[in-house]
Amino acid sequence: MGLKEFSFMTNTVILSNLRFYAFHGVLSQEKKVGHHFLLSMKIECDFSQAILRDNVNNTVDYGSVCDIINKEMTIRSKLMEHLAGRILYAVFNNFPTVNAISITIIKENPPVNSDCDGCGINISVTREEFLSFYFS
């Protein structure tokens, strides 16, 4: 089984609905009370070697990505957009094989004048797009 056979594939590592309790938000109440957050991420990378070799070093280790996310979730941000940007930067910085990321962060039961499960953001970006934006 050669690598050329896998050149047509899109390789994606998926983290689905990671749950956190954190204190992100603009309102002073959010700083004190906190909220539950759900975070999902799709990480595009080439893990064709992991398919062939069964070695975690040939993919993006989702456990290590979770460690990054856990660390960033403890650092308070007013905006989920800012939090997502820090997570994107850290993942791109720590995993040079990552080509693109889609991240979704949902704040459950947000302080809005509506009955809803949650509100949040989604960012989908390639490494090149993010780094050119981040360092412009």
Rosetta constraint file for C-alpha pairs under 8 A:
AtomPair CA 1 CA 5 HARMONIC 7.13 0.50
AtomPair CA 1 CA 52 HARMONIC 7.73 0.50
AtomPair CA 2 CA 6 HARMONIC 7.63 0.50
AtomPair CA 3 CA 7 HARMONIC 6.76 0.50
AtomPair CA 3 CA 48 HARMONIC 6.88 0.50
AtomPair CA 3 CA 49 HARMONIC 7.73 0.50
AtomPair CA 6 CA 48 HARMONIC 6.55 0.50
AtomPair CA 10 CA 44 HARMONIC 7.20 0.50
AtomPair CA 10 CA 45 HARMONIC 7.92 0.50
AtomPair CA 10 CA 46 HARMONIC 7.82 0.50
AtomPair CA 11 CA 44 HARMONIC 5.63 0.50
AtomPair CA 11 CA 45 HARMONIC 5.62 0.50
AtomPair CA 11 CA 46 HARMONIC 5.75 0.50
AtomPair CA 11 CA 47 HARMONIC 6.28 0.50
AtomPair CA 11 CA 48 HARMONIC 7.68 0.50
AtomPair CA 12 CA 42 HARMONIC 6.15 0.50
AtomPair CA 12 CA 43 HARMONIC 5.26 0.50
AtomPair CA 12 CA 44 HARMONIC 4.49 0.50
AtomPair CA 12 CA 45 HARMONIC 6.21 0.50
AtomPair CA 13 CA 42 HARMONIC 5.77 0.50
AtomPair CA 13 CA 43 HARMONIC 5.01 0.50
AtomPair CA 13 CA 44 HARMONIC 6.51 0.50
AtomPair CA 13 CA 45 HARMONIC 7.58 0.50
AtomPair CA 13 CA 60 HARMONIC 7.15 0.50
AtomPair CA 13 CA 62 HARMONIC 7.31 0.50
AtomPair CA 14 CA 40 HARMONIC 7.58 0.50
AtomPair CA 14 CA 41 HARMONIC 5.85 0.50
AtomPair CA 14 CA 42 HARMONIC 4.68 0.50
AtomPair CA 14 CA 43 HARMONIC 6.39 0.50
AtomPair CA 14 CA 62 HARMONIC 7.98 0.50
AtomPair CA 15 CA 39 HARMONIC 7.97 0.50
AtomPair CA 15 CA 40 HARMONIC 5.35 0.50
AtomPair CA 15 CA 41 HARMONIC 5.08 0.50
AtomPair CA 15 CA 42 HARMONIC 6.48 0.50
AtomPair CA 15 CA 62 HARMONIC 7.24 0.50
AtomPair CA 16 CA 39 HARMONIC 6.99 0.50
AtomPair CA 16 CA 40 HARMONIC 4.58 0.50
AtomPair CA 16 CA 41 HARMONIC 6.56 0.50
AtomPair CA 17 CA 38 HARMONIC 5.11 0.50
AtomPair CA 17 CA 39 HARMONIC 5.10 0.50
AtomPair CA 17 CA 40 HARMONIC 4.93 0.50
AtomPair CA 18 CA 37 HARMONIC 7.99 0.50
AtomPair CA 18 CA 38 HARMONIC 5.42 0.50
AtomPair CA 18 CA 39 HARMONIC 5.02 0.50
AtomPair CA 18 CA 40 HARMONIC 6.29 0.50
AtomPair CA 19 CA 36 HARMONIC 6.85 0.50
AtomPair CA 19 CA 37 HARMONIC 5.72 0.50
AtomPair CA 19 CA 38 HARMONIC 4.77 0.50
AtomPair CA 19 CA 39 HARMONIC 6.59 0.50
AtomPair CA 20 CA 36 HARMONIC 5.58 0.50
AtomPair CA 20 CA 37 HARMONIC 5.13 0.50
AtomPair CA 20 CA 38 HARMONIC 6.51 0.50
AtomPair CA 20 CA 73 HARMONIC 7.53 0.50
AtomPair CA 21 CA 34 HARMONIC 6.74 0.50
AtomPair CA 21 CA 35 HARMONIC 5.60 0.50
AtomPair CA 21 CA 36 HARMONIC 4.50 0.50
AtomPair CA 21 CA 37 HARMONIC 6.16 0.50
AtomPair CA 22 CA 34 HARMONIC 5.38 0.50
AtomPair CA 22 CA 35 HARMONIC 5.74 0.50
AtomPair CA 22 CA 36 HARMONIC 6.52 0.50
AtomPair CA 22 CA 37 HARMONIC 7.17 0.50
AtomPair CA 22 CA 73 HARMONIC 6.54 0.50
AtomPair CA 22 CA 74 HARMONIC 6.60 0.50
AtomPair CA 22 CA 76 HARMONIC 7.70 0.50
AtomPair CA 23 CA 30 HARMONIC 5.86 0.50
AtomPair CA 23 CA 31 HARMONIC 5.06 0.50
AtomPair CA 23 CA 32 HARMONIC 7.07 0.50
AtomPair CA 23 CA 33 HARMONIC 7.10 0.50
AtomPair CA 23 CA 34 HARMONIC 4.21 0.50
AtomPair CA 23 CA 35 HARMONIC 6.32 0.50
AtomPair CA 23 CA 76 HARMONIC 6.08 0.50
AtomPair CA 23 CA 77 HARMONIC 7.84 0.50
AtomPair CA 24 CA 30 HARMONIC 6.59 0.50
AtomPair CA 24 CA 31 HARMONIC 6.63 0.50
AtomPair CA 24 CA 34 HARMONIC 6.93 0.50
AtomPair CA 24 CA 35 HARMONIC 7.67 0.50
AtomPair CA 24 CA 76 HARMONIC 5.35 0.50
AtomPair CA 24 CA 77 HARMONIC 5.07 0.50
AtomPair CA 24 CA 78 HARMONIC 5.42 0.50
AtomPair CA 24 CA 79 HARMONIC 6.78 0.50
AtomPair CA 24 CA 80 HARMONIC 7.18 0.50
AtomPair CA 25 CA 30 HARMONIC 5.51 0.50
AtomPair CA 25 CA 31 HARMONIC 6.70 0.50
AtomPair CA 25 CA 77 HARMONIC 6.53 0.50
AtomPair CA 25 CA 78 HARMONIC 4.31 0.50
AtomPair CA 25 CA 79 HARMONIC 5.89 0.50
AtomPair CA 25 CA 80 HARMONIC 7.60 0.50
AtomPair CA 26 CA 30 HARMONIC 7.00 0.50
AtomPair CA 26 CA 31 HARMONIC 7.88 0.50
AtomPair CA 26 CA 78 HARMONIC 4.74 0.50
AtomPair CA 26 CA 79 HARMONIC 6.91 0.50
AtomPair CA 27 CA 31 HARMONIC 6.90 0.50
AtomPair CA 28 CA 32 HARMONIC 6.70 0.50
AtomPair CA 29 CA 33 HARMONIC 5.87 0.50
AtomPair CA 29 CA 34 HARMONIC 7.66 0.50
AtomPair CA 30 CA 34 HARMONIC 4.90 0.50
AtomPair CA 30 CA 35 HARMONIC 7.14 0.50
AtomPair CA 35 CA 107 HARMONIC 6.68 0.50
AtomPair CA 35 CA 108 HARMONIC 6.64 0.50
AtomPair CA 35 CA 109 HARMONIC 7.59 0.50
AtomPair CA 35 CA 110 HARMONIC 7.61 0.50
AtomPair CA 36 CA 107 HARMONIC 6.14 0.50
AtomPair CA 36 CA 108 HARMONIC 5.52 0.50
AtomPair CA 36 CA 109 HARMONIC 7.96 0.50
AtomPair CA 37 CA 105 HARMONIC 6.77 0.50
AtomPair CA 37 CA 106 HARMONIC 5.49 0.50
AtomPair CA 37 CA 107 HARMONIC 4.59 0.50
AtomPair CA 37 CA 108 HARMONIC 5.82 0.50
AtomPair CA 38 CA 104 HARMONIC 7.95 0.50
AtomPair CA 38 CA 105 HARMONIC 5.70 0.50
AtomPair CA 38 CA 106 HARMONIC 5.10 0.50
AtomPair CA 38 CA 107 HARMONIC 6.62 0.50
AtomPair CA 38 CA 108 HARMONIC 7.43 0.50
AtomPair CA 39 CA 103 HARMONIC 7.22 0.50
AtomPair CA 39 CA 104 HARMONIC 5.60 0.50
AtomPair CA 39 CA 105 HARMONIC 4.54 0.50
AtomPair CA 39 CA 106 HARMONIC 6.46 0.50
AtomPair CA 40 CA 103 HARMONIC 5.82 0.50
AtomPair CA 40 CA 104 HARMONIC 5.20 0.50
AtomPair CA 40 CA 105 HARMONIC 6.66 0.50
AtomPair CA 41 CA 101 HARMONIC 6.92 0.50
AtomPair CA 41 CA 102 HARMONIC 5.54 0.50
AtomPair CA 41 CA 103 HARMONIC 4.43 0.50
AtomPair CA 41 CA 104 HARMONIC 6.33 0.50
AtomPair CA 42 CA 101 HARMONIC 5.62 0.50
AtomPair CA 42 CA 102 HARMONIC 5.09 0.50
AtomPair CA 42 CA 103 HARMONIC 6.57 0.50
AtomPair CA 43 CA 98 HARMONIC 6.66 0.50
AtomPair CA 43 CA 99 HARMONIC 7.61 0.50
AtomPair CA 43 CA 100 HARMONIC 6.02 0.50
AtomPair CA 43 CA 101 HARMONIC 4.63 0.50
AtomPair CA 43 CA 102 HARMONIC 6.64 0.50
AtomPair CA 44 CA 98 HARMONIC 5.91 0.50
AtomPair CA 44 CA 99 HARMONIC 5.48 0.50
AtomPair CA 44 CA 100 HARMONIC 5.05 0.50
AtomPair CA 44 CA 101 HARMONIC 6.13 0.50
AtomPair CA 45 CA 59 HARMONIC 7.50 0.50
AtomPair CA 45 CA 60 HARMONIC 7.41 0.50
AtomPair CA 45 CA 97 HARMONIC 5.77 0.50
AtomPair CA 45 CA 98 HARMONIC 4.63 0.50
AtomPair CA 45 CA 99 HARMONIC 5.36 0.50
AtomPair CA 45 CA 100 HARMONIC 7.24 0.50
AtomPair CA 46 CA 59 HARMONIC 7.12 0.50
AtomPair CA 46 CA 97 HARMONIC 6.80 0.50
AtomPair CA 46 CA 98 HARMONIC 7.60 0.50
AtomPair CA 47 CA 51 HARMONIC 6.61 0.50
AtomPair CA 47 CA 58 HARMONIC 5.89 0.50
AtomPair CA 47 CA 59 HARMONIC 4.82 0.50
AtomPair CA 47 CA 60 HARMONIC 7.66 0.50
AtomPair CA 48 CA 52 HARMONIC 6.55 0.50
AtomPair CA 48 CA 58 HARMONIC 7.78 0.50
AtomPair CA 49 CA 53 HARMONIC 5.77 0.50
AtomPair CA 49 CA 54 HARMONIC 7.79 0.50
AtomPair CA 49 CA 55 HARMONIC 7.97 0.50
AtomPair CA 49 CA 58 HARMONIC 5.59 0.50
AtomPair CA 49 CA 59 HARMONIC 7.69 0.50
AtomPair CA 50 CA 54 HARMONIC 4.94 0.50
AtomPair CA 50 CA 55 HARMONIC 5.41 0.50
AtomPair CA 50 CA 56 HARMONIC 6.67 0.50
AtomPair CA 50 CA 57 HARMONIC 7.64 0.50
AtomPair CA 50 CA 58 HARMONIC 4.77 0.50
AtomPair CA 50 CA 59 HARMONIC 5.92 0.50
AtomPair CA 53 CA 58 HARMONIC 7.88 0.50
AtomPair CA 54 CA 58 HARMONIC 7.96 0.50
AtomPair CA 55 CA 59 HARMONIC 7.68 0.50
AtomPair CA 56 CA 60 HARMONIC 7.43 0.50
AtomPair CA 56 CA 61 HARMONIC 6.41 0.50
AtomPair CA 57 CA 61 HARMONIC 7.57 0.50
AtomPair CA 60 CA 65 HARMONIC 7.81 0.50
AtomPair CA 60 CA 95 HARMONIC 6.99 0.50
AtomPair CA 60 CA 97 HARMONIC 7.72 0.50
AtomPair CA 60 CA 98 HARMONIC 7.61 0.50
AtomPair CA 61 CA 65 HARMONIC 6.53 0.50
AtomPair CA 62 CA 66 HARMONIC 6.06 0.50
AtomPair CA 63 CA 67 HARMONIC 6.36 0.50
AtomPair CA 64 CA 68 HARMONIC 6.49 0.50
AtomPair CA 65 CA 69 HARMONIC 6.29 0.50
AtomPair CA 65 CA 91 HARMONIC 6.76 0.50
AtomPair CA 66 CA 70 HARMONIC 5.98 0.50
AtomPair CA 67 CA 71 HARMONIC 6.26 0.50
AtomPair CA 68 CA 72 HARMONIC 6.28 0.50
AtomPair CA 68 CA 87 HARMONIC 7.18 0.50
AtomPair CA 68 CA 90 HARMONIC 6.99 0.50
AtomPair CA 68 CA 91 HARMONIC 7.29 0.50
AtomPair CA 69 CA 73 HARMONIC 6.00 0.50
AtomPair CA 69 CA 87 HARMONIC 6.24 0.50
AtomPair CA 70 CA 74 HARMONIC 6.68 0.50
AtomPair CA 71 CA 75 HARMONIC 7.13 0.50
AtomPair CA 72 CA 83 HARMONIC 7.19 0.50
AtomPair CA 72 CA 86 HARMONIC 7.09 0.50
AtomPair CA 72 CA 87 HARMONIC 6.45 0.50
AtomPair CA 73 CA 83 HARMONIC 7.49 0.50
AtomPair CA 77 CA 82 HARMONIC 6.57 0.50
AtomPair CA 77 CA 83 HARMONIC 6.01 0.50
AtomPair CA 78 CA 82 HARMONIC 7.61 0.50
AtomPair CA 79 CA 83 HARMONIC 6.53 0.50
AtomPair CA 80 CA 84 HARMONIC 6.00 0.50
AtomPair CA 80 CA 105 HARMONIC 6.94 0.50
AtomPair CA 80 CA 120 HARMONIC 7.25 0.50
AtomPair CA 80 CA 121 HARMONIC 6.92 0.50
AtomPair CA 81 CA 85 HARMONIC 6.20 0.50
AtomPair CA 81 CA 121 HARMONIC 6.82 0.50
AtomPair CA 82 CA 86 HARMONIC 6.36 0.50
AtomPair CA 83 CA 87 HARMONIC 6.37 0.50
AtomPair CA 84 CA 88 HARMONIC 6.06 0.50
AtomPair CA 84 CA 103 HARMONIC 7.07 0.50
AtomPair CA 84 CA 105 HARMONIC 7.50 0.50
AtomPair CA 84 CA 123 HARMONIC 7.73 0.50
AtomPair CA 85 CA 89 HARMONIC 6.10 0.50
AtomPair CA 86 CA 90 HARMONIC 6.19 0.50
AtomPair CA 87 CA 91 HARMONIC 6.15 0.50
AtomPair CA 88 CA 92 HARMONIC 6.06 0.50
AtomPair CA 88 CA 101 HARMONIC 7.42 0.50
AtomPair CA 89 CA 93 HARMONIC 5.88 0.50
AtomPair CA 90 CA 94 HARMONIC 5.99 0.50
AtomPair CA 91 CA 95 HARMONIC 5.86 0.50
AtomPair CA 91 CA 98 HARMONIC 7.95 0.50
AtomPair CA 92 CA 96 HARMONIC 6.23 0.50
AtomPair CA 92 CA 98 HARMONIC 6.29 0.50
AtomPair CA 92 CA 127 HARMONIC 6.72 0.50
AtomPair CA 98 CA 127 HARMONIC 7.17 0.50
AtomPair CA 99 CA 126 HARMONIC 5.83 0.50
AtomPair CA 99 CA 127 HARMONIC 5.40 0.50
AtomPair CA 100 CA 124 HARMONIC 7.42 0.50
AtomPair CA 100 CA 125 HARMONIC 5.63 0.50
AtomPair CA 100 CA 126 HARMONIC 3.93 0.50
AtomPair CA 100 CA 127 HARMONIC 5.42 0.50
AtomPair CA 101 CA 123 HARMONIC 7.88 0.50
AtomPair CA 101 CA 124 HARMONIC 5.71 0.50
AtomPair CA 101 CA 125 HARMONIC 5.63 0.50
AtomPair CA 101 CA 126 HARMONIC 6.36 0.50
AtomPair CA 101 CA 127 HARMONIC 7.78 0.50
AtomPair CA 102 CA 122 HARMONIC 6.99 0.50
AtomPair CA 102 CA 123 HARMONIC 5.56 0.50
AtomPair CA 102 CA 124 HARMONIC 4.04 0.50
AtomPair CA 102 CA 125 HARMONIC 6.42 0.50
AtomPair CA 103 CA 122 HARMONIC 5.52 0.50
AtomPair CA 103 CA 123 HARMONIC 5.40 0.50
AtomPair CA 103 CA 124 HARMONIC 6.45 0.50
AtomPair CA 104 CA 120 HARMONIC 7.17 0.50
AtomPair CA 104 CA 121 HARMONIC 5.64 0.50
AtomPair CA 104 CA 122 HARMONIC 4.29 0.50
AtomPair CA 104 CA 123 HARMONIC 6.65 0.50
AtomPair CA 105 CA 120 HARMONIC 5.36 0.50
AtomPair CA 105 CA 121 HARMONIC 5.52 0.50
AtomPair CA 105 CA 122 HARMONIC 6.60 0.50
AtomPair CA 106 CA 118 HARMONIC 5.86 0.50
AtomPair CA 106 CA 119 HARMONIC 5.34 0.50
AtomPair CA 106 CA 120 HARMONIC 4.10 0.50
AtomPair CA 106 CA 121 HARMONIC 6.63 0.50
AtomPair CA 107 CA 118 HARMONIC 5.25 0.50
AtomPair CA 107 CA 119 HARMONIC 5.43 0.50
AtomPair CA 107 CA 120 HARMONIC 5.84 0.50
AtomPair CA 108 CA 117 HARMONIC 5.72 0.50
AtomPair CA 108 CA 118 HARMONIC 4.15 0.50
AtomPair CA 108 CA 119 HARMONIC 6.74 0.50
AtomPair CA 109 CA 115 HARMONIC 7.97 0.50
AtomPair CA 109 CA 116 HARMONIC 6.43 0.50
AtomPair CA 109 CA 117 HARMONIC 5.57 0.50
AtomPair CA 109 CA 118 HARMONIC 5.20 0.50
AtomPair CA 109 CA 119 HARMONIC 7.78 0.50
AtomPair CA 110 CA 116 HARMONIC 7.90 0.50
AtomPair CA 110 CA 118 HARMONIC 6.05 0.50
AtomPair CA 110 CA 119 HARMONIC 6.60 0.50
AtomPair CA 125 CA 129 HARMONIC 6.23 0.50
AtomPair CA 125 CA 130 HARMONIC 6.14 0.50
AtomPair CA 126 CA 130 HARMONIC 6.12 0.50
AtomPair CA 127 CA 131 HARMONIC 6.04 0.50
AtomPair CA 128 CA 132 HARMONIC 6.02 0.50
AtomPair CA 129 CA 133 HARMONIC 6.09 0.50
AtomPair CA 130 CA 134 HARMONIC 5.83 0.50
AtomPair CA 131 CA 135 HARMONIC 5.87 0.50
AtomPair CA 132 CA 136 HARMONIC 5.77 0.50
